[in-house]
Amino acid sequence: MNKLKLNFSKKFRKSYQKSPTKIKKQFQKRLKIFVKNPLNPSLKNHRLTGKYKVYRSINITGDWRALFSTQNLKKSLIIEFKFFGTHSQLYG
């Protein structure tokens, strides 16, 4: 089994810090689910298209998203969360 390593980009951390407390708490809950099972249906984990085609997205709430990339190394899977925001902030 590969070891999972989580990284958070500077841009992600900045957006996360600016988000409402309620959203931060929801992200923490979602992150726990993600670590146990990244493909849990409640996350709606999906590949993106267009300018974000190298990323995947998970739902934090109905409107908030966390975008991430994956890198598979020999003994670990690296997940880097790159962007965090509402649907319109990210895709608008």
NORUR-V59835 format. One record per residue. N is the residue number from 0. RES is the residue in one letter. OMEGA is omega as a letter, one per 30 degrees, with the letter a starting at -180 (none if undefined). D_FIRST is the distance of its C-alpha to the first C-alpha in Angstrom with 1 decimal. Layout:
BEGIN
n=N res=RES omega=OMEGA d_first=D_FIRST
n=N res=RES omega=OMEGA d_first=D_FIRST
END
This chain:
BEGIN
n=0 res=M omega=l d_first=0.0
n=1 res=N omega=l d_first=3.8
n=2 res=K omega=a d_first=6.6
n=3 res=L omega=l d_first=9.2
n=4 res=K omega=a d_first=12.7
n=5 res=L omega=l d_first=15.8
n=6 res=N omega=l d_first=19.1
n=7 res=F omega=a d_first=22.5
n=8 res=S omega=l d_first=25.3
n=9 res=K omega=l d_first=28.8
n=10 res=K omega=l d_first=30.1
n=11 res=F omega=a d_first=27.6
n=12 res=R omega=l d_first=28.4
n=13 res=K omega=l d_first=32.1
n=14 res=S omega=l d_first=32.0
n=15 res=Y omega=a d_first=30.0
n=16 res=Q omega=a d_first=32.6
n=17 res=K omega=a d_first=35.4
n=18 res=S omega=l d_first=34.1
n=19 res=P omega=a d_first=35.7
n=20 res=T omega=a d_first=34.4
n=21 res=K omega=a d_first=33.7
n=22 res=I omega=l d_first=31.4
n=23 res=K omega=l d_first=29.5
n=24 res=K omega=l d_first=29.0
n=25 res=Q omega=l d_first=27.8
n=26 res=F omega=l d_first=25.3
n=27 res=Q omega=l d_first=23.8
n=28 res=K omega=a d_first=23.5
n=29 res=R omega=a d_first=21.9
n=30 res=L omega=l d_first=19.4
n=31 res=K omega=l d_first=18.3
n=32 res=I omega=a d_first=17.9
n=33 res=F omega=a d_first=16.1
n=34 res=V omega=l d_first=13.5
n=35 res=K omega=a d_first=12.9
n=36 res=N omega=a d_first=13.3
n=37 res=P omega=a d_first=14.4
n=38 res=L omega=l d_first=16.2
n=39 res=N omega=a d_first=18.2
n=40 res=P omega=a d_first=21.7
n=41 res=S omega=a d_first=23.5
n=42 res=L omega=a d_first=22.0
n=43 res=K omega=l d_first=23.5
n=44 res=N omega=l d_first=20.8
n=45 res=H omega=l d_first=22.5
n=46 res=R omega=l d_first=23.0
n=47 res=L omega=l d_first=26.3
n=48 res=T omega=l d_first=29.2
n=49 res=G omega=a d_first=32.1
n=50 res=K omega=l d_first=31.9
n=51 res=Y omega=a d_first=28.5
n=52 res=K omega=l d_first=26.9
n=53 res=V omega=a d_first=24.1
n=54 res=Y omega=l d_first=23.0
n=55 res=R omega=a d_first=21.7
n=56 res=S omega=l d_first=23.3
n=57 res=I omega=l d_first=22.8
n=58 res=N omega=l d_first=25.8
n=59 res=I omega=l d_first=26.7
n=60 res=T omega=l d_first=30.0
n=61 res=G omega=a d_first=32.2
n=62 res=D omega=a d_first=33.2
n=63 res=W omega=a d_first=30.7
n=64 res=R omega=l d_first=27.6
n=65 res=A omega=a d_first=24.8
n=66 res=L omega=a d_first=24.0
n=67 res=F omega=l d_first=20.9
n=68 res=S omega=l d_first=19.4
n=69 res=T omega=l d_first=15.9
n=70 res=Q omega=a d_first=15.0
n=71 res=N omega=l d_first=12.0
n=72 res=L omega=a d_first=11.9
n=73 res=K omega=a d_first=10.4
n=74 res=K omega=l d_first=7.9
n=75 res=S omega=l d_first=8.4
n=76 res=L omega=a d_first=9.7
n=77 res=I omega=l d_first=13.3
n=78 res=I omega=l d_first=15.3
n=79 res=E omega=l d_first=19.0
n=80 res=F omega=a d_first=21.4
n=81 res=K omega=a d_first=24.6
n=82 res=F omega=a d_first=27.3
n=83 res=F omega=l d_first=28.4
n=84 res=G omega=l d_first=31.5
n=85 res=T omega=a d_first=33.5
n=86 res=H omega=a d_first=33.6
n=87 res=S omega=l d_first=36.9
n=88 res=Q omega=a d_first=36.0
n=89 res=L omega=a d_first=33.1
n=90 res=Y omega=a d_first=34.6
n=91 res=G omega=none d_first=38.3
END
